[in-house]
Amino acid sequence: MIAQLYRLCIERRDAERNMARFYALSIEETLFGQTCLVRRWGRIGTTGRTVQHSFDTEGEAVALFLELLRAKRMRGYQPRSANRTRRSNPVCLTG
């Protein structure tokens, strides 16, 4: 059984290069009790690709989770909320 929930989605956007990518990581338990690291990535708005890695212990999955996160952060990926911008200016109503 997994002691803690691990789930993360990060994005990388660059309008000049027409780049809008996502990378999602989660640690889950399979039906057979194995610990599984699930990676999803692709262009924002698509289903992307998925790869699963199975481990005997949660610690091994967490180690790979952190290693992949470190590598993606070095390439410029950020949490979803940091990339969101408003599409329109706020409207002020005066009475």
N, CA, C and O of each residue as an XYZ file, in Angstrom:
380
protein
N       0.831     -1.184      0.000
C       0.000      0.000      0.000
C       0.873      1.244      0.000
O       1.884      1.300      0.701
N       0.488      2.234     -0.781
C       1.257      3.468     -0.896
C       0.953      4.358      0.299
O      -0.207      4.606      0.630
N       2.026      4.838      0.947
C       1.872      5.634      2.166
C       1.381      7.050      1.880
O       0.646      7.629      2.680
N       1.785      7.604      0.750
C       1.450      8.990      0.447
C       1.085      9.113     -1.032
O       1.586      8.359     -1.867
N       0.206     10.070     -1.350
C      -0.203     10.301     -2.733
C       0.844     11.147     -3.448
O       1.208     12.222     -2.971
N       1.323     10.668     -4.579
C       2.280     11.413     -5.399
C       1.633     11.670     -6.751
O       1.360     10.735     -7.503
N       1.387     12.946     -7.060
C       0.767     13.308     -8.333
C       1.243     14.715     -8.689
O       1.163     15.624     -7.863
N       1.737     14.898     -9.913
C       2.274     16.183    -10.318
C       2.045     16.388    -11.811
O       2.184     15.455    -12.602
N       1.695     17.610    -12.187
C       1.580     17.965    -13.601
C       2.314     19.293    -13.801
O       2.005     20.288    -13.146
N       3.281     19.293    -14.708
C       4.065     20.494    -14.996
C       3.962     20.804    -16.481
O       3.655     19.929    -17.292
N       4.222     22.064    -16.826
C       4.089     22.509    -18.214
C       5.290     23.326    -18.638
O       6.023     23.882    -17.819
N       5.463     23.378    -19.942
C       6.492     24.225    -20.540
C       5.864     24.908    -21.746
O       5.405     24.245    -22.676
N       5.846     26.235    -21.725
C       5.242     27.012    -22.817
C       6.254     28.021    -23.349
O       6.985     28.658    -22.590
N       6.274     28.148    -24.667
C       7.108     29.141    -25.330
C       6.390     29.536    -26.615
O       6.413     28.800    -27.601
N       5.748     30.709    -26.595
C       4.947     31.153    -27.738
C       5.802     31.380    -28.982
O       5.346     31.128    -30.097
N       7.023     31.846    -28.805
C       7.902     32.109    -29.955
C       8.237     30.827    -30.707
O       8.418     30.851    -31.924
N       8.321     29.722    -30.000
C       8.658     28.436    -30.612
C       7.427     27.550    -30.828
O       7.555     26.386    -31.209
N       6.222     28.112    -30.580
C       4.973     27.372    -30.700
C       5.011     26.098    -29.862
O       4.609     25.027    -30.318
N       5.504     26.231    -28.624
C       5.662     25.092    -27.737
C       4.675     25.186    -26.579
O       4.599     26.205    -25.893
N       3.928     24.119    -26.374
C       3.016     24.010    -25.237
C       2.979     22.533    -24.844
O       2.207     21.756    -25.406
N       3.811     22.153    -23.883
C       3.960     20.753    -23.504
C       3.550     20.531    -22.054
O       3.626     21.438    -21.226
N       3.119     19.318    -21.766
C       2.841     18.939    -20.386
C       3.616     17.682    -20.047
O       4.012     16.921    -20.930
N       3.830     17.473    -18.748
C       4.498     16.279    -18.252
C       3.844     15.944    -16.922
O       3.863     16.755    -15.997
N       3.272     14.765    -16.824
C       2.557     14.371    -15.609
C       3.196     13.121    -15.016
O       3.553     12.190    -15.738
N       3.336     13.113    -13.694
C       3.898     11.979    -12.963
C       2.942     11.596    -11.843
O       2.368     12.467    -11.189
N       2.771     10.307    -11.620
C       1.994      9.856    -10.467
C       2.503      8.481    -10.041
O       2.965      7.685    -10.859
N       2.405      8.230     -8.744
C       2.756      6.920     -8.204
C       1.454      6.279     -7.744
O       0.717      6.843     -6.935
N       1.187      5.088     -8.275
C      -0.060      4.390     -8.015
C       0.225      2.947     -7.645
O       1.343      2.457     -7.805
N      -0.786      2.286     -7.156
C      -0.668      0.875     -6.833
C      -1.449      0.068     -7.861
O      -2.581      0.420     -8.195
N      -0.853     -1.015     -8.367
C      -1.540     -1.865     -9.340
C      -2.513     -2.796     -8.613
O      -2.521     -2.847     -7.383
N      -3.322     -3.521     -9.361
C      -4.261     -4.471     -8.764
C      -3.559     -5.591     -8.023
O      -4.147     -6.225     -7.147
N      -2.300     -5.837     -8.371
C      -1.545     -6.919     -7.749
C      -0.672     -6.438     -6.598
O       0.137     -7.202     -6.072
N      -0.830     -5.169     -6.200
C      -0.110     -4.652     -5.046
C       1.260     -4.081     -5.343
O       1.959     -3.666     -4.419
N       1.666     -4.045     -6.599
C       2.961     -3.458     -6.953
C       2.847     -1.946     -7.005
O       1.779     -1.396     -7.273
N       3.959     -1.287     -6.745
C       4.013      0.161     -6.870
C       4.382      0.498     -8.304
O       5.295     -0.104     -8.870
N       3.678      1.458     -8.895
C       3.849      1.788    -10.300
C       3.996      3.300    -10.473
O       3.177      4.063     -9.962
N       5.025      3.732    -11.182
C       5.198      5.136    -11.545
C       4.647      5.308    -12.954
O       5.092      4.643    -13.889
N       3.674      6.206    -13.101
C       3.044      6.456    -14.396
C       3.493      7.816    -14.895
O       3.337      8.824    -14.205
N       4.058      7.840    -16.114
C       4.491      9.094    -16.741
C       3.633      9.351    -17.961
O       3.417      8.457    -18.779
N       3.137     10.590    -18.085
C       2.388     11.015    -19.279
C       3.008     12.307    -19.772
O       3.369     13.171    -18.972
N       3.135     12.445    -21.090
C       3.677     13.674    -21.639
C       3.156     13.883    -23.048
O       2.716     12.944    -23.711
N       3.214     15.134    -23.495
C       2.780     15.452    -24.850
C       2.418     16.914    -24.986
O       2.691     17.718    -24.094
N       1.808     17.253    -26.092
C       1.371     18.621    -26.336
C       0.103     18.883    -25.531
O      -0.770     18.020    -25.447
N       0.001     20.065    -24.944
C      -1.172     20.431    -24.158
C      -2.402     20.364    -25.060
O      -2.395     20.894    -26.172
N      -3.444     19.718    -24.579
C      -4.676     19.551    -25.348
C      -4.800     18.180    -25.986
O      -5.847     17.851    -26.542
N      -3.740     17.369    -25.916
C      -3.784     16.012    -26.455
C      -3.708     15.016    -25.303
O      -3.447     15.399    -24.162
N      -3.936     13.741    -25.602
C      -3.807     12.723    -24.563
C      -2.348     12.380    -24.306
O      -2.004     11.920    -23.217
N      -1.493     12.596    -25.283
C      -0.064     12.354    -25.117
C       0.281     10.878    -25.071
O      -0.504     10.023    -25.482
N       1.456     10.601    -24.569
C       1.956      9.233    -24.447
C       2.027      8.846    -22.985
O       2.106      9.707    -22.108
N       1.998      7.546    -22.724
C       2.036      7.049    -21.350
C       3.035      5.908    -21.245
O       3.100      5.035    -22.112
N       3.822      5.929    -20.156
C       4.750      4.842    -19.846
C       4.588      4.516    -18.365
O       4.453      5.417    -17.537
N       4.601      3.224    -18.035
C       4.497      2.793    -16.645
C       5.750      2.032    -16.255
O       6.256      1.207    -17.015
N       6.245      2.323    -15.050
C       7.405      1.624    -14.495
C       6.954      0.935    -13.212
O       6.373      1.582    -12.341
N       7.209     -0.357    -13.082
C       6.812     -1.108    -11.890
C       8.009     -1.271    -10.959
O       9.138     -1.462    -11.409
N       7.746     -1.194     -9.652
C       8.787     -1.303     -8.636
C       8.319     -2.217     -7.514
O       7.121     -2.407     -7.308
N       9.287     -2.780     -6.790
C       8.962     -3.616     -5.643
C       8.655     -2.769     -4.406
O       7.863     -3.164     -3.551
N       9.302     -1.587     -4.323
C       9.098     -0.739     -3.147
C       8.702      0.667     -3.568
O       9.007      1.116     -4.673
N       8.018      1.347     -2.667
C       7.615      2.727     -2.922
C       8.836      3.641     -2.994
O       8.829      4.611     -3.753
N       9.869      3.357     -2.231
C      11.080      4.181     -2.219
C      11.758      4.255     -3.574
O      12.252      5.312     -3.965
N      11.787      3.143     -4.291
C      12.381      3.130     -5.624
C      11.577      4.003     -6.586
O      12.151      4.721     -7.406
N      10.260      3.940     -6.485
C       9.398      4.754     -7.345
C       9.567      6.235     -7.029
O       9.606      7.065     -7.937
N       9.666      6.567     -5.753
C       9.848      7.969     -5.344
C      11.189      8.495     -5.839
O      11.276      9.647     -6.263
N      12.230      7.680     -5.794
C      13.553      8.100     -6.269
C      13.501      8.458     -7.757
O      14.050      9.483     -8.161
N      12.854      7.637     -8.569
C      12.732      7.936     -9.998
C      11.835      9.153    -10.220
O      12.121      9.980    -11.086
N      10.755      9.271     -9.449
C       9.854     10.424     -9.517
C      10.647     11.715     -9.321
O      10.512     12.652    -10.107
N      11.468     11.766     -8.279
C      12.246     12.974     -7.984
C      13.330     13.229     -9.027
O      13.607     14.379     -9.366
N      13.940     12.166     -9.533
C      14.967     12.315    -10.572
C      14.361     12.898    -11.853
O      14.944     13.797    -12.460
N      13.209     12.396    -12.260
C      12.539     12.912    -13.459
C      12.068     14.349    -13.256
O      12.166     15.173    -14.164
N      11.562     14.641    -12.078
C      11.124     16.004    -11.775
C      12.295     16.983    -11.854
O      12.167     18.063    -12.431
N      13.423     16.608    -11.281
C      14.619     17.460    -11.324
C      15.050     17.726    -12.769
O      15.374     18.860    -13.123
N      15.054     16.690    -13.594
C      15.466     16.844    -14.995
C      14.512     17.761    -15.752
O      14.956     18.597    -16.539
N      13.215     17.617    -15.527
C      12.235     18.457    -16.228
C      12.293     19.903    -15.752
O      12.131     20.821    -16.556
N      12.521     20.121    -14.468
C      12.637     21.492    -13.962
C      13.859     22.194    -14.568
O      13.814     23.394    -14.836
N      14.940     21.455    -14.783
C      16.135     22.023    -15.409
C      15.867     22.409    -16.858
O      16.538     23.291    -17.394
N      14.894     21.760    -17.502
C      14.554     22.067    -18.894
C      13.508     23.163    -19.015
O      13.120     23.526    -20.125
N      13.041     23.701    -17.878
C      12.124     24.833    -17.923
C      10.666     24.520    -17.629
O       9.817     25.400    -17.772
N      10.349     23.310    -17.227
C       8.967     22.967    -16.874
C       8.628     23.598    -15.527
O       9.468     23.657    -14.628
N       7.377     24.074    -15.397
C       6.904     24.722    -14.180
C       5.536     24.166    -13.818
O       4.858     23.592    -14.670
N       5.119     24.329    -12.556
C       3.765     23.888    -12.180
C       2.711     24.586    -13.020
O       2.931     25.703    -13.489
N       1.589     23.954    -13.210
C       0.518     24.491    -14.054
C       0.123     25.907    -13.683
O       0.007     26.757    -14.566
N      -0.084     26.186    -12.416
C      -0.581     27.501    -12.002
C       0.391     28.623    -12.348
O      -0.042     29.758    -12.550
N       1.683     28.345    -12.422
C       2.680     29.373    -12.740
C       2.616     29.772    -14.211
O       3.074     30.856    -14.572
N       2.058     28.921    -15.061
C       2.007     29.197    -16.497
C       0.711     29.860    -16.939
O       0.643     30.382    -18.052
N      -0.289     29.853    -16.120
C      -1.591     30.384    -16.525
C      -1.572     31.903    -16.532
O      -1.103     32.534    -15.585
N      -2.073     32.468    -17.583
C      -2.188     33.923    -17.690
C      -3.618     34.267    -18.047
O      -4.343     33.444    -18.605
N      -4.015     35.466    -17.730
C      -5.363     35.899    -18.082
C      -5.400     36.247    -19.558
O      -4.470     36.853    -20.089
N      -6.467     35.864    -20.204
C      -6.609     36.153    -21.632
C      -7.183     37.520    -21.879
O      -7.054     38.052    -22.981
N      -7.811     38.101    -20.889
C      -8.365     39.437    -21.060
C      -8.035     40.269    -19.827
O      -7.720     39.740    -18.761
N      -8.115     41.554    -19.998
C      -7.846     42.447    -18.880
C      -9.042     42.465    -17.935
O     -10.184     42.331    -18.375
N      -8.784     42.632    -16.629
C      -9.904     42.705    -15.709
C     -10.749     43.946    -15.968
O     -10.232     45.002    -16.332
N     -12.039     43.803    -15.776
C     -12.965     44.909    -16.018
C     -13.361     45.523    -14.676
O     -13.735     44.809    -13.745
N     -13.277     46.836    -14.585
C     -13.678     47.539    -13.372
C     -15.016     48.222    -13.637
O     -15.154     49.004    -14.578
N     -15.978     47.920    -12.811
C     -17.291     48.541    -12.940
C     -17.454     49.603    -11.863
O     -17.208     49.350    -10.684
N     -17.863     50.771    -12.273
C     -18.119     51.843    -11.303
C     -19.591     52.186    -11.360
O     -20.206     52.177    -12.426
N     -20.138     52.482    -10.222
C     -21.564     52.707    -10.142
C     -21.879     54.139    -10.139
O     -23.049     54.513    -10.075
